[in-house]
Amino acid sequence: MFKYIVTIALIISQTIATASEQTTQTVSPVSTYQASYEATWKAGWFPITVDASRSLTQLENGQWQLTFEAYSSIADLHEESQYKIENNTIKPQNYRYKTSGFLSKKRRAQTFDWDKKQVWVPERDEWANYELTLGIQDNLSYQEQIRLDLKAGKTEFSYAVAYKNRLKHYDFKVVKHSQVKTKQGKINTVEVIQTKDNKKESTRIWFAVDYDYLLIKLETKQSNGDSNTITLKEAQIKDKTIKGF
């Protein structure tokens, strides 16, 4: 059971946070928000549901902080990213991840030194073995980079993501615009898929166009038949309330 709870939390955090005083931006950053989600993991006859929350806030030093949290009776997960934005591109500064609860206590962290062009990995007490270049994201910040790229009108985007001591590569593209029925009524959305080599796996994400491209729904299917659905319950963004599913 614990493994399933953590699996759901990881899927939310991995699929689905302002520049400093000296930075000039060409595109305004997306708005801050507070959002709650529900995730359901299905494997065989035993679906499991977990509540989670995400928030994007601006810090006093002008940076942004994206926070993701998921809680259950036996396991908790906390993940956060602090970053700057320069010319519509996120520059991660610090990343933190930890889980706690029955049978599991894990921690990961990264510090991005843009002057040295290196990433420090504290748990390994060493620098990552790749050069830090503009565009590299952490395991959480790339999700906000998707929103920035959608807002800028892009339809295909790829990200190199710093994960532990190596880089992962994620590719996405817009497939269609449509209206999705929610408790709020019909919401204009853009649907994005993650392109993968394995045709038996899929990830589809819906962003609310009129709510600064807030993530409102995500569906994944795995090659073994397991599936996950993440849906928005409620969010506050741009002084507006949006009701989910």
N, C-alpha and C positions, 0 to 999 in steps of 0.2 A: 504493500500500500504506500509506504513512504516513497519508494522509488517512483511510483506513478505521480505522486504529488509534485516531486521535484521535476519530473519530466515535463509536466504541464507548465510549471513556473519557468523553466528554461526556454520552452517554446515561445511563451509570451515575451520574455525578455530578449530573445534572439530574433524575433520577427517583428515582432512588434516590439535635449533631451534635449553676450553681445560684445560684440567686439569691445576691446578696451578703449580707453579715452583717445588713444593715438590712431585708431583704426577708422578708415573710411569705407562704408559699405555701399555696394552698387545695388543690392536688393535688400529690402527690409526683411529682418528675420521673422520667422513665424511667431505667433502669439504664445504667451504663457498659457498653461491650462492645468486643470485638475480633472482626472478621469478615473472612473471605476469600471472594471471589466469582469466578465465571467468566462471561465474557460472550462470546456468539457473534453475529456480524453476518453476515447472509446477503444477498447481492446476486448474482443470476445463479448461476453455477456455483462461486463462490469464497467459501466461508464462512471467516471469520477469527475466531480466539479469542484473548482477552486475559485475563490474571489481574489482579485488583484487590483492594484492601483498604480497609476503613473502620474507624474507631475513634472511640469517644466516651469522653472522659476529663474528670475534674474537675480544674481548676487550683487552685493554692494560694490564689488570691484569691477562690475560691468560684465563679468562672465555669466554663462548660463549653467544651470544644473538640472539634469534630467535624472529623475529617481523612479525606480520600479520596485514595488514590494508585493509579495504574495505571502499569505498567512493561512495556516491550517492548524488543526488541533495538535498535530505532531511534527510539523516542519514549517520553518520560516525562510524567506529569501529576501535579501536586500541587495540592490544593484544601483550604482549611481555613476554618472559621468559629469565632469566639469569641463567646459570648453569655451573657446572664443570663436568668433565668426569673422572671417576676412574675405571680402569679395564673394560672398555667398557660399563660402566653403568653411566647414567646421574644422577647427584645429583643436583636437583633444588636449587637455592639460593633465587631468588625473582621472583614473578609473578605479572603482572599488566594487568588489563582489563578495558576498558572504552568505552562507547558509547555516542554519542552526536547527536543532531539534533531534529527535530520536534517530540514532545511528549515523548522523551525518553532521560534520562541522567542517566547512570548506571556506577558504579565503583566497582571493586573488586580487592583485593590485598592479597598476602600471602608472608610471610618471613619464610624461612626454616632454623631453628636453629639446625644444626646437632650435636652440642655439647650437647644441652639439649634434643635432639631427639623430638622436638616439632615444630609445625607450628603456627605462629602468624597470626591472622586474624584481621587486623586493623578495618574494618567496624563494627565488633562485639566487638572490644576491649577485645579480649580474645584469649587464646590458643585453638587450635582445640582439640576435645576430642578423639584423637587417637595418638598412639606413632609413631614417624617418624622413619621408618626403610629403609635400603638400598633397592632401587628398586621402592619406591613410586615416582610418577611423578606429575608434575602439569598439568593443562589442555591443555598446549601447548607442553611441553617438551616430552611427550610420543610419539608424532608424529615423533620426531627425534630419539627416542629410537628404533622405528620400523626400521628406516634406518640402525642404528648400528647393530641391530639383523639380518637383512637381509644380511648385509655385512659379518657378522660372520658365515653365513650359517644356521641360525636357520630357521625352517619351521613352528613352532608354538610358540606363545608368548602371555603372559597375563600381564596386568598392573593394579596396584592399582593407582588411580588418585585422588589427593587431590582436592576436589571441595567444596568451601566454608568451612563448618565445618565438612564435612564427606568425606568418600572415595567412589569412583565409581570403578567398575571393568570392564575392557574391555578385550575381548579375540579375537585373530586373528590367521589365519593360511594361509599358502601358498597353492593355489589350482592348479596353472599351470604356465608354462613359454610359452610365445608366442611372435610373432612380431605384432606390431601395426603400422598402416600406418599414418604418420603425414606429415607436410610440409617439415620436415627434411628427409623424406623417411621412410623406415621401421626401427623401433626401437625395440630392444630386451627388453622385459618387463617380470616382475614377477607379477602375479596377486594374491592379498591378499584379503580375505574376513573377515569381522567381524562376528563371530558366535554369534547368538542371540537365545533366547528361542522362540521368536515370529517368526514363519516361514513365516508370511506375510510381514515381513520387511527384508531388505537386504542392505548391504554396501559392495561394491566392489571397490578395489583400485589397480591401475596399477603404478608400479615403473620402471623407466628406468635403466636397469642393467648396461649399459655402461656409464651412467652419474651419478655414485655414488648413485644409487637408488633414484633419484629425483622423487617426485610424479608428474605424468603427467596426470592422469585421475582418477576421482572418480564418482561413480554412487550410489545413494541411492533410495530405494523405501520404502514408508511408508504403514502401514496397511490400511490407508484410500484412497490409490490410488495415492497420491501425489508423485512426483519424483523430484530428483535433479541431475544435471550433472555438474561436475566441470572439466574444461579442461585447460591444459597449453597453454598459448599463446607464451611465449618466456622466456628463462632463460639464465643466464650466470653462468657457473660452471666449475671449473678447467680450467679457461682461454678459455673455449669453449662456443660457442653459440648453443643453441638447440631450434629449431623451433617446436612449438606445433601444434595444430589443427586449 
